[in-house]
Amino acid sequence: MPDEAPEPPAFHPKLGVPSYRWTYRDLSGAVLGYICRFDIEGEGKSFRPLCLFRVEKKLRWRWESWPQPRPLYGLDLLANAPDASVVIVEGEKAADAARQLLLQHVCISSSGGSNAAKKADWSALHGRDVVIWPDADEAGEKFAGEVKACLDEVGVASVVVLDVPEDVFKGWDAADALHDGWTCEQADAFVCSVSEAKPSDGEAQEEAESKRPAPRSSLLAAADGIELWHSPQKEAFATLNINGHQEHWAVSSTRFKHWLVGRYYEETGAAVSSQVLSDALRVFEVRAIEQGACYEPFLRTGKTQDASWLDLGDESWRAVCITRDGWEVVDSPPVKFVRKPTMTALPEPCKGQMIEEMRHLINAEDEDYKLIIAWLIASLWGRSNSYPVLALGGEQGSGKSTMARLLRSLSDPCAVAASSLPKDERDLMVMAQNGHVLNFDNVSKMENWLSDAICRMATGSGFISRKLHTDGDAYWFHGSRPVLLNGIPTLTERADLAERALSVRLKRIDEEGRQPEDLFWHEWERLKPGMLGALLDGLSAAIRNIDQVHLERHPRMADFARLMVAASSGLGWEDMEFLEAYESNRRGTIEAVFEGDPVAVAIHEFVMGQHGGENWMGTATELYGELIKLVSDQIRSSRFWPQKVNAFGNAVDRAAPLLRSKRIQVTKKATGSKRLIYLDVI
């Protein structure tokens, strides 16, 4: 399928959305097309091929099969395991089931069912050892006979047909064997119990016997003792006992694969083939999802009913348990923390230190220092569903990147401490799945889509995307992450981001105050264990006090404000000290955003000036016309001024929270055929 091919249709025009879709690939793994199954109520099942055709020089998908000879289902698996014996079954569903049962074989099928065996291209099996597993009915017997005849023409090394068990029902196949609870050992024994082989001569028979798979040195047996489980999103995980502690890894992770290969070598003294490993991982995934328990996997921070948890990220997989009575380092935490390859360790926290001991390293005003500490507290709070965005600003030479690295090292240390901005939402989602804190360095411009995405990341909305270009499965992330931005310009130009942000401007470091970088980091490494302990003291106080905190007013990030009021006593702050700093920061940020929004400024000038501070009502077109008269030619020609009325309506929506802070309430209502805008002075 060429790169310029259109996306395949998601549904059939008459049969609707398919119940199953099987992907056919060539020897290199490239997509050739699909076979779709439709389960129709009252009519049974129906199959339709979906292939790409070039029609009048254009690529189009059609519900038609390939020209003969048709490709086999599993060509890519044949190429990946050139020495493995081949098991042929009837139908794609049976092939998928056989692959879960027969890990040392390549299980394939042809398209079109029992009557289309002669229409397939079997040439890829030349020189291979082949076993045919027929369905338990006349059609299955016919299919097996026709396949065997085709293979004789191709020139396989050997071909045998299995005898169907006597005690099975009519139509029984590999999928039914899996459904009946067959184990991999049973399936291996069944395939290896062939009583009749029909090679071309005695020498070929001897060669076939030598190549026939022996009873499996079970790769699954090498993994005895692991716990398989899955997340609520149906992602498969394994819990391993390693050197006296437990580790939790995704079944698809490189770490789990390496552990599995190592265990197999310890058990057998042999290396495992890539095909056997791949098949075993598929079995582990199925077992984890279908048979394993469901747990919530946590990344860096987690929670249980009465405690918050912080993964130290060390080799012993220790974690800190934070309760209302204090905190302690626990060797075997009950929560299932997962690790990502770039995660590094936090220091072991120390008790008895005050958070003010790091004050001399933070070149910010006292109010901004409190906001920085508040962001750190929130990022370590394992019970949060939302986090404020910390935006570090300042002129060149104010140490923004250094400060961001320092804060990241105390909240979620990472081998890649900072990264550039993502190019799209999918990149942002991948970053969120691989780290607890998102740190974007030297941000010079904040695109509208990224501002919206960071807002959703801060408050816990979801992101969803197609898993692969050729795959209809969903690839998604749901949750929230602490976000850290630094740059010279104002990073919170939009009102929605400004309401979620802590805007901190760092002071420029003059030559007399600047110190060598190695001395700075040496000092920080000395302080870091105690500073982490001080933050944990604040979290413990928050757990102890949060139920008694009741705010008179609730800002946009109300949970964050409530958390910090509850944590204040543990940090040595007065009760209202943080709220005063937070409210002052929000007012300053909103004022800066207001001044940078030409639509908000123009509406304010129109209502409070030209209109005499009285209420106004009209359409978007009428308001747009009034404002055009007020703004300068320079504003009208700038990229910040909407050039069309529909874009102006969206700009009014974004300006509404800014105008509310200026005592102007914006309301939109539909009256008859008109959609009116109300500007009310409050």
C-alpha positions in Angstrom: 0.0 0.0 0.0 1.7 3.2 -1.1 2.2 6.2 1.1 -0.2 8.3 -0.8 -3.0 5.8 -0.3 -6.2 7.1 1.3 -7.4 5.8 4.7 -9.4 2.6 4.3 -13.2 3.0 5.0 -14.3 2.2 8.5 -17.6 0.6 7.5 -19.3 -1.2 4.7 -22.1 0.8 3.0 -24.7 -2.0 3.6 -23.2 -4.2 6.3 -22.0 -1.5 8.6 -19.0 -1.6 10.9 -17.1 -4.9 10.8 -16.9 -7.1 13.9 -13.3 -8.1 13.1 -10.8 -6.9 10.6 -7.7 -9.0 9.7 -4.7 -7.3 8.1 -2.9 -9.1 5.2 0.8 -8.2 4.9 3.6 -9.1 2.4 6.9 -10.7 3.4 8.3 -7.3 4.4 5.3 -6.4 6.6 3.7 -3.9 4.3 -0.1 -3.9 4.2 -1.7 -5.6 1.2 -5.4 -5.3 2.3 -7.9 -6.6 4.8 -10.5 -9.3 5.3 -13.6 -8.0 7.3 -16.2 -10.1 9.2 -19.7 -8.8 9.8 -22.0 -10.4 12.3 -25.6 -9.6 11.1 -28.4 -10.3 13.6 -30.7 -13.0 12.3 -28.5 -13.7 9.3 -25.2 -15.0 10.8 -21.7 -13.9 9.7 -20.5 -12.5 6.4 -17.0 -11.9 5.1 -15.8 -9.2 2.8 -12.4 -8.4 1.4 -11.2 -4.8 1.3 -8.4 -4.1 -1.1 -6.8 -1.1 -2.8 -7.2 -0.6 -6.5 -5.9 2.0 -9.0 -8.8 3.3 -10.9 -8.2 5.9 -13.6 -4.8 6.7 -12.0 -6.4 7.2 -8.6 -6.1 4.9 -5.6 -9.4 3.7 -4.3 -10.6 1.1 -1.7 -13.0 -1.5 -2.9 -14.9 -4.3 -1.2 -13.3 -6.8 -3.6 -10.6 -9.5 -3.3 -7.1 -9.5 -4.8 -6.5 -10.8 -8.2 -5.5 -14.5 -8.3 -3.2 -15.9 -6.9 -4.2 -14.3 -3.6 -1.7 -13.6 -0.7 -1.6 -15.8 2.4 -2.6 -14.5 5.9 0.8 -14.5 7.7 3.4 -13.9 5.0 5.3 -11.5 7.3 5.5 -14.2 10.0 6.9 -16.7 7.5 9.7 -14.2 6.6 10.5 -13.5 10.3 10.9 -17.2 11.1 12.4 -18.9 8.1 13.4 -22.1 10.0 10.1 -22.7 11.9 7.6 -25.3 10.8 4.3 -24.1 9.4 0.8 -24.9 10.5 -2.0 -24.2 8.1 -5.6 -23.7 9.4 -8.8 -22.7 7.7 -9.7 -19.0 8.3 -8.1 -16.0 9.9 -9.8 -16.4 13.3 -8.4 -20.0 13.6 -4.9 -18.7 12.6 -5.0 -16.1 15.4 -6.0 -18.7 17.9 -3.4 -21.2 16.7 -0.7 -18.5 17.2 -1.6 -18.3 20.8 -1.3 -22.0 21.3 1.7 -22.9 19.0 4.5 -20.6 19.9 7.2 -22.5 18.0 5.3 -22.6 14.7 4.2 -20.1 12.1 0.4 -20.3 11.8 -1.1 -19.1 8.6 -4.3 -19.3 6.5 -5.6 -18.4 3.1 -8.5 -16.1 2.3 -11.9 -17.1 0.9 -12.6 -20.1 3.2 -12.7 -23.8 2.3 -13.6 -23.3 -1.4 -10.8 -20.9 -2.3 -7.6 -22.9 -1.4 -6.6 -23.2 -5.1 -6.9 -19.4 -5.5 -4.1 -18.7 -3.1 -0.3 -18.3 -3.8 1.4 -21.0 -1.8 4.8 -20.5 -3.3 6.2 -18.9 -0.1 6.1 -22.4 1.5 8.7 -23.9 -0.9 11.1 -26.0 1.1 9.2 -25.7 4.4 7.9 -28.3 6.8 4.1 -28.0 6.8 1.3 -29.4 9.1 -2.4 -28.9 8.0 -4.9 -28.6 10.9 -8.3 -29.1 9.2 -11.7 -28.2 10.6 -13.8 -31.1 11.8 -16.3 -31.3 8.9 -16.4 -32.2 5.2 -15.5 -28.8 4.1 -12.4 -28.9 6.4 -11.4 -32.3 4.9 -11.9 -30.8 1.4 -9.8 -27.8 2.3 -7.0 -29.9 3.7 -6.9 -32.1 0.5 -6.8 -29.1 -1.8 -4.1 -27.4 0.2 -2.0 -30.5 0.2 -2.3 -30.8 -3.5 -1.2 -27.2 -4.0 1.8 -27.8 -1.7 2.9 -30.8 -3.6 3.1 -28.6 -6.7 5.0 -26.0 -4.8 7.6 -28.4 -3.5 7.5 -28.3 0.3 10.0 -30.3 2.4 7.2 -32.3 4.1 3.4 -32.0 4.5 1.2 -33.9 6.9 -2.5 -33.6 7.7 -3.6 -33.9 11.3 -6.3 -36.4 12.4 -9.2 -34.5 14.0 -9.9 -35.7 17.6 -12.9 -38.0 17.7 -14.7 -36.4 20.6 -15.2 -32.9 19.1 -18.3 -31.3 17.5 -18.8 -30.7 13.8 -16.8 -27.7 12.6 -14.4 -27.7 15.5 -11.1 -25.8 14.8 -8.1 -24.1 16.5 -10.3 -21.3 17.7 -12.6 -23.8 19.5 -9.5 -25.5 21.0 -8.4 -22.1 22.5 -12.0 -21.5 23.7 -12.1 -24.9 25.3 -9.1 -24.1 27.4 -6.4 -26.0 25.6 -2.9 -25.2 26.9 0.1 -24.6 24.7 1.4 -28.1 25.8 -1.8 -29.7 24.6 -1.6 -28.0 21.3 2.0 -28.9 20.8 1.3 -32.5 21.7 -1.6 -32.6 19.2 0.5 -31.2 16.3 3.4 -33.5 17.1 1.2 -36.6 17.4 0.9 -37.1 13.6 0.8 -40.8 12.9 1.1 -40.6 9.2 3.7 -38.7 7.2 3.9 -38.8 3.5 7.2 -37.5 2.3 8.4 -38.2 -1.1 10.9 -40.9 0.0 12.5 -42.4 3.1 15.3 -39.9 3.2 12.8 -37.0 3.2 10.9 -38.7 6.0 14.0 -38.9 8.2 14.8 -35.3 7.5 11.2 -34.2 8.3 11.4 -36.1 11.6 14.6 -34.4 12.5 13.1 -31.0 11.8 9.7 -31.6 13.5 9.5 -29.5 16.7 10.3 -31.3 19.9 8.0 -30.8 22.9 8.5 -27.1 23.8 11.1 -26.0 26.3 8.5 -23.7 27.6 9.3 -20.1 27.5 6.1 -19.7 29.5 7.5 -22.0 32.1 10.6 -19.8 32.4 8.3 -17.0 33.5 6.7 -19.0 36.4 6.1 -16.8 39.4 5.3 -13.5 37.6 2.1 -11.7 38.2 0.2 -10.7 35.1 -2.3 -7.8 35.3 -3.8 -5.1 33.3 -4.7 -1.4 33.6 -8.2 0.0 33.3 -7.2 0.9 29.7 -6.5 -2.8 29.0 -2.7 -2.4 28.8 -0.9 -5.6 29.9 1.7 -5.5 32.7 3.9 -8.0 34.6 5.1 -7.9 38.2 8.5 -9.5 38.6 10.4 -10.6 41.7 14.0 -9.3 41.3 16.7 -9.4 44.0 14.2 -9.3 46.8 11.9 -6.6 45.5 9.1 -6.3 43.0 9.2 -4.4 39.7 6.3 -3.6 37.4 6.8 -3.5 33.7 4.6 -3.3 30.6 4.6 -6.6 28.8 5.5 -4.7 25.6 8.5 -3.0 27.3 12.1 -3.7 26.4 12.9 -4.3 30.1 10.4 -7.1 30.3 11.7 -8.7 27.1 15.3 -8.6 28.3 14.3 -10.2 31.6 12.3 -12.9 29.8 15.2 -13.7 27.5 17.6 -13.9 30.5 15.4 -16.2 32.4 15.0 -18.5 29.4 18.8 -18.7 29.0 19.2 -19.5 32.7 16.6 -22.3 32.4 17.7 -23.9 29.1 21.2 -22.6 28.3 19.9 -21.5 24.9 18.9 -18.3 23.2 15.3 -17.8 22.3 14.3 -17.0 18.7 12.6 -13.7 17.9 9.5 -15.5 16.6 9.1 -17.6 19.8 9.7 -14.5 21.9 7.1 -12.5 19.9 4.5 -15.3 20.2 5.1 -15.7 24.0 4.7 -12.0 24.5 1.3 -12.1 22.7 0.3 -15.0 25.1 1.4 -13.0 28.1 -0.6 -10.0 26.9 -3.8 -12.1 26.4 -3.4 -13.7 29.8 -2.8 -10.3 31.5 -5.9 -8.8 30.0 -8.2 -11.8 30.0 -7.2 -13.5 33.2 -5.2 -11.0 35.3 -6.5 -8.6 37.9 -7.1 -4.9 37.1 -4.9 -2.3 38.9 -4.1 1.3 38.3 -0.5 1.8 37.2 1.2 5.0 38.7 4.0 7.0 37.3 6.2 8.7 39.9 3.2 9.6 42.2 0.4 7.4 43.4 -2.2 7.0 46.1 -4.0 4.5 48.3 -7.0 5.1 50.5 -5.2 7.0 53.3 -1.8 7.8 51.8 0.0 9.5 49.0 3.1 7.7 47.5 6.2 8.9 45.7 8.4 6.6 43.7 12.0 7.3 44.5 13.0 5.7 41.2 16.0 3.8 42.7 17.2 0.3 41.8 15.5 -1.2 44.9 12.1 0.2 43.8 11.5 2.0 47.1 8.8 4.6 47.5 7.8 7.2 50.1 4.5 6.8 52.0 3.0 10.1 53.0 0.2 10.1 55.6 -1.3 12.6 58.0 1.2 11.4 60.6 4.3 12.0 58.6 6.2 10.1 55.9 8.6 7.2 55.6 10.6 5.3 53.0 9.0 1.9 52.3 10.9 -1.0 50.7 7.9 -2.8 49.2 5.2 -0.3 48.3 1.7 -1.7 47.7 1.0 0.6 44.7 2.1 -0.5 41.3 4.6 2.1 40.1 5.8 1.7 36.5 9.0 3.0 35.2 10.0 4.6 31.9 13.5 4.3 30.4 14.4 8.0 30.9 13.3 8.2 34.6 16.1 8.7 37.1 16.2 8.5 40.9 15.2 11.1 43.5 17.5 11.4 46.5 16.5 9.6 49.7 14.7 12.4 51.6 16.0 13.6 55.0 13.9 15.0 57.9 14.4 18.1 60.0 15.1 20.7 57.2 13.2 23.9 56.4 12.2 24.7 52.9 13.7 28.2 53.3 17.2 26.7 53.2 17.0 26.7 49.4 15.8 30.3 49.2 19.2 31.7 48.3 19.3 29.5 45.1 16.0 30.9 43.7 16.5 34.3 42.1 12.9 35.4 42.5 10.8 37.7 44.7 9.4 36.3 47.9 5.9 35.9 46.6 7.2 34.2 43.4 9.3 31.9 45.6 6.2 30.7 47.4 4.5 30.0 44.1 7.6 27.9 43.0 7.4 25.9 46.2 3.6 25.5 45.7 4.2 24.1 42.2 6.6 21.6 43.6 4.2 20.5 46.3 1.4 20.1 43.8 3.7 18.0 41.4 4.4 15.6 44.3 0.8 15.3 45.4 -0.2 11.8 44.4 -4.0 12.5 44.8 -4.4 15.4 42.4 -6.4 15.4 39.2 -5.1 18.8 38.1 -1.9 20.8 38.3 -1.0 24.4 37.8 1.3 25.3 34.9 4.5 27.0 36.1 5.7 29.6 33.5 9.2 30.9 34.2 9.9 34.2 32.5 12.7 36.7 32.6 15.3 38.4 30.5 18.4 36.7 29.1 20.8 35.8 31.9 18.1 35.2 34.6 18.9 31.5 34.7 15.5 30.2 33.5 16.8 26.9 32.1 18.9 26.3 35.2 16.0 26.9 37.4 13.8 24.6 35.4 16.4 21.8 35.7 16.6 22.4 39.4 12.8 22.1 39.9 12.6 19.0 37.6 15.4 17.3 39.7 13.2 17.7 42.8 9.9 16.6 41.3 10.6 14.1 38.5 14.3 13.7 37.6 14.8 12.5 34.1 17.8 11.7 31.8 16.3 14.3 29.4 15.6 17.1 31.8 14.0 19.4 29.2 12.7 19.1 25.7 11.5 21.3 22.9 7.8 21.9 22.2 5.9 19.1 20.6 4.9 19.4 17.0 1.4 18.2 17.6 -1.0 16.7 20.2 0.2 13.2 19.5 3.8 14.1 20.5 2.5 15.8 23.6 0.5 12.6 24.5 3.6 10.5 24.0 5.6 12.8 26.3 2.9 12.6 29.0 3.0 8.8 28.8 6.7 8.8 29.4 7.2 11.3 32.2 5.4 12.8 35.2 6.6 16.3 34.6 6.6 18.0 31.2 9.4 20.6 31.0 9.6 22.7 27.8 12.7 24.8 27.5 13.3 28.2 25.8 9.8 28.6 24.5 9.6 31.6 22.2 6.1 31.3 20.9 2.9 29.6 22.2 0.6 28.4 19.4 -3.1 28.4 20.1 -3.5 24.6 19.7 -0.6 24.0 22.2 -2.0 26.5 24.7 -5.4 24.6 24.5 -3.6 21.2 24.8 -1.6 22.3 27.9 -4.8 23.5 29.5 -6.3 20.1 29.0 -3.1 18.4 30.3 -3.2 20.6 33.4 -6.8 19.8 34.3 -6.9 16.2 33.3 -8.7 15.9 30.0 -8.0 13.1 27.5 -6.2 12.8 24.2 -7.0 10.1 21.6 -5.4 9.2 18.3 -5.2 6.3 15.8 -2.7 3.8 17.0 -1.2 3.3 13.5 -1.9 4.6 10.1 -3.3 1.2 9.1 -5.0 0.3 12.3 -8.4 1.3 13.7 -7.4 0.8 17.3 -7.4 3.8 19.6 -4.1 5.1 21.1 -5.0 7.4 24.0 -4.0 9.1 27.2 -6.3 10.3 30.0 -4.9 12.1 33.0 -3.1 15.3 34.0 0.6 16.2 34.3 2.5 19.1 35.9 3.8 21.4 33.1 6.9 23.6 33.4 7.6 26.3 30.7 10.4 28.8 30.5 11.1 31.6 27.9 11.7 35.3 27.5 8.3 36.4 26.2 5.1 36.2 28.2 4.0 32.5 27.9 0.4 33.0 29.2 -1.0 35.3 26.5 -4.3 33.5 26.4 -6.8 33.8 29.2 -7.6 30.1 29.6 -3.9 29.3 30.1 -3.4 32.3 32.3 -6.1 31.1 34.7 -4.3 27.8 35.1 -0.8 29.2 35.3 1.7 30.5 37.9 3.6 33.2 36.1 7.0 33.8 37.8 9.5 36.3 36.5 13.1 35.5 37.6 15.5 38.3 38.3 18.6 38.9 36.2 21.7 37.5 37.8 24.5 40.1 37.6 28.2 39.3 37.3 28.8 39.7 41.1 26.0 37.4 42.1 26.7 34.7 39.4 28.7 31.7 40.6 30.3 28.8 38.6 27.9 26.2 37.5 29.7 23.3 39.2 29.6 25.1 42.6 25.9 25.8 42.1 25.0 22.2 41.4 27.3 20.9 44.2 25.4 23.1 46.6 22.1 22.0 45.3 23.0 18.3 45.5 23.9 18.9 49.2 20.6 20.5 49.9 18.3 18.3 47.8 17.6 15.5 50.2 16.6 17.9 52.9 14.5 20.0 50.6 12.6 16.9 49.4 12.0 16.0 53.0 10.7 19.6 53.7 8.3 19.2 50.8 7.1 15.9 52.1 6.4 17.6 55.5 4.2 20.0 53.6 2.3 17.1 51.9 1.8 15.4 55.2 0.3 18.6 56.7 -1.9 18.9 53.6 -3.4 15.4 54.2 -3.9 16.2 57.9 -5.6 19.6 57.3 -7.3 19.5 53.9 -10.7 18.4 55.1 -10.9 21.5 57.4 -10.0 24.0 54.6 -12.9 26.0 53.2 -12.2 28.8 50.8 -14.4 31.8 50.7 -13.8 32.1 46.9 -12.8 29.4 44.5 -10.4 30.3 41.8 -10.0 28.3 38.6 -7.5 26.0 40.2 -9.5 25.7 43.4 -8.1 22.2 44.3 -4.6 23.6 44.1 -5.4 26.6 46.2 -7.0 24.4 48.8 -4.1 22.0 48.9 -1.6 24.8 49.5 -3.6 26.4 52.3 -3.7 22.9 53.9 0.1 22.5 53.4 1.1 25.9 54.7 1.6 24.9 58.3 4.0 22.1 57.3 6.0 24.6 55.3 6.2 27.1 58.2 3.9 29.6 56.4 1.0 31.6 57.9 -2.5 30.6 56.9 -3.2 33.3 54.4 0.4 33.8 53.2 0.1 31.6 50.1 -3.4 32.8 49.1 -2.2 36.4 49.1 0.7 35.6 46.9 -1.5 33.5 44.6 -4.2 36.1 44.2 -1.6 38.8 43.6 0.0 36.7 40.9 -3.4 35.9 39.2 -4.3 39.6 39.2 -1.0 40.5 37.6 -1.2 37.8 35.0 -4.8 38.6 34.0 -3.9 42.3 33.7 -0.9 41.4 31.5 -3.1 39.1 29.3 -5.8 41.8 29.1 -3.4 44.4 27.9 -2.1 41.9 25.3 -5.6 41.1 23.9 -6.7 43.9 21.5 -10.3 42.6 21.3 -10.7 42.8 25.1 -9.1 46.2 25.3 -11.3 47.5 22.5 -14.5 46.2 24.0 -13.6 47.7 27.4 -12.9 51.0 25.8 -16.1 50.9 23.8 -18.4 50.0 26.8 -16.7 52.1 29.5 -15.7 55.0 27.3 -17.7 55.6 24.1 -20.9 53.9 25.5 -20.6 55.7 28.8 -20.4 52.6 31.0 -23.9 51.4 30.1 -25.0 48.0 28.9 -24.9 47.2 25.2 -26.7 44.6 23.0 -26.2 43.7 19.4 -25.0 41.2 16.9 -21.4 40.2 16.4 -21.4 42.1 13.1 -22.6 45.2 14.8 -20.1 45.0 17.6 -17.3 44.3 15.1 -18.3 47.4 13.2 -18.2 49.6 16.3 -14.8 48.3 17.4 -13.3 48.8 13.9 -13.9 52.6 14.4 -12.0 52.6 17.6 -8.8 50.6 16.9 -5.8 52.0 15.0 -4.8 50.9 11.6 -1.8 49.2 13.1 -4.0 47.0 15.4 -6.4 46.2 12.5 -3.6 44.9 10.3 -1.9 42.9 13.1 -2.2 39.1 13.3 -3.9 39.5 16.7 -6.9 41.3 15.3 -9.6 39.0 13.7 -10.2 39.7 10.1 -13.6 38.0 9.8 -16.7 38.2 11.8 -16.8 34.5 12.7 -13.2 34.7 14.0 -14.3 37.8 15.9 -17.0 35.8 17.7 -14.4 33.3 18.9 -12.1 36.2 20.0 -15.0 37.6 22.1 -15.4 34.2 23.9 -11.7 34.2 24.7 -11.9 37.8 26.0 -14.9 37.1 28.2 -13.0 36.1 31.4 -10.6 39.1 31.0 -13.6 41.5 30.6 -15.2 39.9 33.7 -12.2 41.0 35.7 -12.9 44.6 34.4 -16.6 44.4 35.5 -18.0 43.6 32.1 -20.1 40.4 31.7 -20.2 38.9 28.2 -23.3 36.8 27.4 -24.4 35.3 24.1 -28.1 34.4 23.4 -30.1 33.3 20.4 -33.3 35.4 19.8 -35.3 34.2 16.9 -33.0 34.2 13.9 -30.4 36.4 15.5 -27.6 35.6 17.8 -27.0 38.5 20.1 -24.1 39.6 22.3 -24.9 41.2 25.6 -22.2 43.4 27.3 -23.4 44.1 30.9 -21.6 46.3 33.4 -21.5 44.5 36.7 
